[in-house]
Amino acid sequence: MRKKKVVIGMLLVSMLLLTAAPVSQALGLGDILKVGGMSILIDRFATPLNNFINQLTFKHKMGTEYATKVVPILSVGNHGYIGAAQITGAQELVDKTKAVMQVEGNFNNNQFRVKALIPVDSTNPTNFTRVQGVGVSAIIDIKI
């Protein structure tokens, strides 16, 4: 049963990425498997990661009294990356947030690379709404 869920999850992520990728951008099987594996890791470790970040910030006297949760980061733009972020806000807004969309751009003749991180109510990069009142409090890098 567990293998079946993993395979279905990887297929869903693969289909999501293939529909979101520009025609000029080719995704290989290895890329799809990496993204699928990373999304499974994010899902599996979301709660322990969230608890760790909360302990870390409280330890350094920077904790929050708001609700927190770890969600995937989906990049829109030049590349199709995936990662994770901790979000924070009122409990009902955190519950509504399903992902963080990352939009990248260059400013001032490429002197600055800008990454906007926007909490959204869907993991579908073509159909989402920004969740107002939720912020990103941590970025999680995954070693691959």
ZAMARGU-4260 file (C-alpha; in steps of 0.2 Angstrom, whole numbers, plus 5000, padded with zeros to 4 digits):
<rodrens>
0) 5000/5000/5000 | 5014/5012/5004 | 5023/5009/4988 | 5007/5012/4979 | 5005/5029/4987
5) 5023/5034/4983 | 5021/5029/4965 | 5004/5039/4964 | 5012/5054/4972 | 5027/5054/4960
10) 5015/5052/4945 | 5005/5067/4951 | 5020/5078/4954 | 5027/5073/4937 | 5010/5077/4928
15) 5010/5094/4938 | 5027/5098/4932 | 5025/5093/4914 | 5009/5104/4913 | 5018/5119/4921
20) 5034/5118/4911 | 5037/5129/4896 | 5037/5120/4879 | 5055/5125/4877 | 5060/5118/4893
25) 5063/5099/4893 | 5062/5089/4909 | 5071/5072/4909 | 5065/5057/4919 | 5079/5060/4931
30) 5073/5078/4935 | 5055/5071/4937 | 5061/5058/4949 | 5071/5070/4959 | 5056/5082/4961
35) 5045/5068/4965 | 5057/5061/4978 | 5059/5078/4986 | 5040/5081/4987 | 5039/5065/4996
40) 5053/5070/5008 | 5044/5087/5011 | 5028/5079/5015 | 5035/5065/5026 | 5046/5077/5036
45) 5035/5093/5036 | 5029/5091/5055 | 5047/5086/5062 | 5054/5101/5052 | 5041/5113/5058
50) 5044/5107/5076 | 5063/5109/5074 | 5062/5127/5066 | 5050/5132/5081 | 5063/5125/5094
55) 5077/5133/5085 | 5069/5150/5084 | 5063/5149/5102 | 5080/5144/5108 | 5087/5160/5101
60) 5072/5171/5108 | 5065/5173/5090 | 5050/5162/5092 | 5032/5166/5087 | 5015/5164/5095
65) 5007/5162/5078 | 5003/5145/5070 | 5017/5138/5059 | 5018/5124/5045 | 5030/5118/5032
70) 5024/5118/5014 | 5032/5115/4997 | 5040/5129/4987 | 5036/5129/4969 | 5046/5140/4957
75) 5038/5148/4943 | 5048/5156/4929 | 5064/5151/4921 | 5066/5134/4931 | 5055/5121/4939
80) 5063/5119/4956 | 5054/5113/4972 | 5059/5116/4990 | 5051/5119/5007 | 5047/5134/5018
85) 5040/5137/5035 | 5025/5149/5035 | 5017/5158/5049 | 5001/5167/5053 | 4984/5165/5060
90) 4979/5147/5062 | 4964/5148/5049 | 4976/5156/5036 | 4990/5144/5039 | 4978/5129/5037
95) 4972/5137/5020 | 4990/5139/5014 | 4995/5124/5003 | 5012/5130/4995 | 5023/5145/4993
100) 5026/5150/4975 | 5043/5157/4971 | 5044/5170/4957 | 5061/5175/4951 | 5067/5190/4941
105) 5082/5201/4938 | 5084/5219/4942 | 5095/5233/4936 | 5104/5224/4922 | 5105/5208/4932
110) 5114/5216/4946 | 5101/5209/4958 | 5092/5192/4958 | 5075/5194/4966 | 5065/5179/4973
115) 5047/5183/4978 | 5040/5170/4990 | 5021/5171/4990 | 5010/5159/5001 | 4996/5152/4990
120) 4980/5141/4993 | 4985/5127/4980 | 5000/5117/4974 | 4994/5120/4956 | 5005/5133/4948
125) 4992/5138/4936 | 4977/5140/4947 | 4980/5148/4964 | 4976/5163/4975 | 4988/5172/4987
130) 4984/5170/5005 | 4985/5187/5013 | 4991/5188/5031 | 5003/5173/5030 | 5022/5176/5029
135) 5037/5165/5026 | 5048/5162/5041 | 5060/5149/5036 | 5067/5142/5020 | 5072/5123/5020
140) 5086/5117/5008 | 5086/5099/5004 | 5103/5090/5001 | 5102/5080/4985
</rodrens>
